[in-house]
Amino acid sequence: MKQFLYTSLILIACQIQAQQSDFSHIDFQKADSLALAYQGADLYDLQELSNKLTTGLTTDAERFRAIYYWVCTNIKNDYSQYSKNKRKRQRFQSDSLKTQNWNSELKKDVFRKLIKHKKTICTGYAYMVQELASLANIPCEIVHGYGKTSTNLISDRDAPNHTWNAVKLDGKWYLCDPTWASGIQNPETGNFIFQYNDGYFLSNPTLFAINHYPKDTKWLLLDDKAPTFNEFLEAPIVYGNAYKSLETHNKPKMFHNTIKKHETIAFSYTLKKPVSNNSIRLLIDNGTNNRQVTPKNIQITDQKLTLEHQFNNTGFYDVHLMIGEEYISTYTFEVKG
C-alpha cells in the first residue's frame, strides 16, 4: 500500500511539471521545417496532411509539434465570426432553446469556413489539432472552458467562451492553445496577422491556469494545487508575452488589490529565460497620467524574479509589469489612507 501511494505521488508530481521544458533535449527545428514545407496545404484530406506532417519524425513530441505548428501558421483567426458568436450567446443566454439552435448553426458555419477558407474560431483550431494528432495516433483532447484576456474579462455568470487542447506525450498530458498562439488582430484594419507565440505550446499548467479554466477541472493538470473558479476570476491579467518570458506567475495573486498608503507590495515570478534588471519596469496609471518607474529591490536568483513597489499616495492605480517593451501582467491597486 505504501509503495502504491509513493508511486501515485511521484506520478502526480511528474504531471504537475508537464511542460515544454520536458523536451529541452529535442530540437524542434526539423518539425517546424516540415510544417513550413507544407505551407498552404488544403484541408480536404486530413489523413494525407497528417501523414505529410509526421513522416520522418521519430518521436510523438516532434510529430505533434509539426501538426501544432502547421495549424498555428496556416489557420487564420476569424474575429468577425468570434464577435458574432459572442453577441449571439449574450443575446440568447436566458433562452436555452435559442442557444442550442445557434450552437448548431455555428458549428456548421465554423467547419465550412475552416475547410474552405482556413479561417475559424477557437473551436475550429482545437478540432483541427485534435483531428490531425489522432490521425497520427497521438492522444489529443479538446478542452472547453473559459479564456480570460485584457479585453474579455469573465464573470461567474458567463458561459464558457474558449477552447484549447490537451495532448498526451510519453505518458503525460500537456496543455496548448493553438488559437492564442497563432497571431493577433491588427487594431487598425481588423485583419488577422500571423504571429506565432511558442509560449502556448506545452505550457506550464500553473501559468496556463491564470487565464484558462476548463469546465472539467481535471484538465487543469494541477491536482491538489488547482485553483478554484473564483481564484481564476480574481487572478491578474497575463498577456501572451508572459508565456514567452515566464515559467510561472507567483504574486500578487489577485487582479484587484486594496492596500494602505506607504505599503510595499512584492511581485514574484519564475523566469523562462534570463532578463536584465534594467529591462524591468512598472507602468503606473492613475487615470489622469501614467509613468514608468524602476521597481525597488529587483532580484534575480536561479530564475526567480522578485521586485517591490511602495505606494505613497492614495488613489486607484492600474499597474503593468513590463520587460523591455512587452506587457507581461496587469493589476489594480486601490490605495487608502
C-alpha positions, 0 to 999 in steps of 0.5 A, a space after each residue: 500500500 505504501 509503495 502504491 501511494 509513493 508511486 501515485 505521488 511521484 506520478 502526480 508530481 511528474 504531471 504537475 511539471 508537464 511542460 515544454 521544458 520536458 523536451 529541452 533535449 529535442 530540437 524542434 527545428 526539423 518539425 517546424 521545417 516540415 510544417 513550413 514545407 507544407 505551407 498552404 496545404 488544403 484541408 480536404 484530406 486530413 489523413 494525407 496532411 497528417 501523414 505529410 506532417 509526421 513522416 520522418 519524425 521519430 518521436 510523438 513530441 516532434 510529430 505533434 509539434 509539426 501538426 501544432 505548428 502547421 495549424 498555428 501558421 496556416 489557420 487564420 483567426 476569424 474575429 468577425 465570426 468570434 464577435 458574432 458568436 459572442 453577441 449571439 450567446 449574450 443575446 440568447 443566454 436566458 433562452 436555452 432553446 435559442 442557444 442550442 439552435 445557434 450552437 448548431 448553426 455555428 458549428 456548421 458555419 465554423 467547419 465550412 469556413 475552416 475547410 474552405 477558407 482556413 479561417 475559424 474560431 477557437 473551436 475550429 483550431 482545437 478540432 483541427 489539432 485534435 483531428 490531425 494528432 489522432 490521425 497520427 495516433 497521438 492522444 489529443 483532447 479538446 478542452 472547453 472552458 473559459 479564456 480570460 484576456 485584457 479585453 474579455 474579462 469573465 464573470 461567474 455568470 458567463 458561459 464558457 467562451 474558449 477552447 484549447 487542447 490537451 495532448 498526451 506525450 510519453 505518458 503525460 498530458 500537456 496543455 496548448 492553445 493553438 488559437 492564442 498562439 497563432 497571431 493577433 488582430 491588427 487594431 487598425 484594419 481588423 485583419 488577422 496577422 500571423 504571429 506565432 507565440 511558442 509560449 502556448 505550446 506545452 505550457 506550464 499548467 500553473 501559468 496556463 491556469 491564470 487565464 484558462 479554466 476548463 469546465 472539467 477541472 481535471 484538465 487543469 493538470 494541477 491536482 491538489 494545487 488547482 485553483 478554484 473558479 473564483 481564484 481564476 476570476 480574481 487572478 491578474 491579467 497575463 498577456 501572451 508575452 508572459 508565456 514567452 518570458 515566464 515559467 510561472 506567475 507567483 504574486 500578487 495573486 489577485 487582479 484587484 488589490 486594496 492596500 494602505 498608503 506607504 505599503 510595499 507590495 512584492 511581485 514574484 515570478 519564475 523566469 523562462 529565460 534570463 532578463 536584465 534588471 534594467 529591462 524591468 519596469 512598472 507602468 503606473 496609471 492613475 487615470 489622469 497620467 501614467 509613468 514608468 518607474 524602476 521597481 525597488 529591490 529587483 532580484 534575480 536568483 536561479 530564475 526567480 524574479 522578485 521586485 517591490 513597489 511602495 505606494 505613497 499616495 492614495 488613489 486607484 492605480 492600474 499597474 503593468 509589469 513590463 520587460 523591455 517593451 512587452 506587457 507581461 501582467 496587469 493589476 489594480 491597486 486601490 490605495 487608502 489612507 
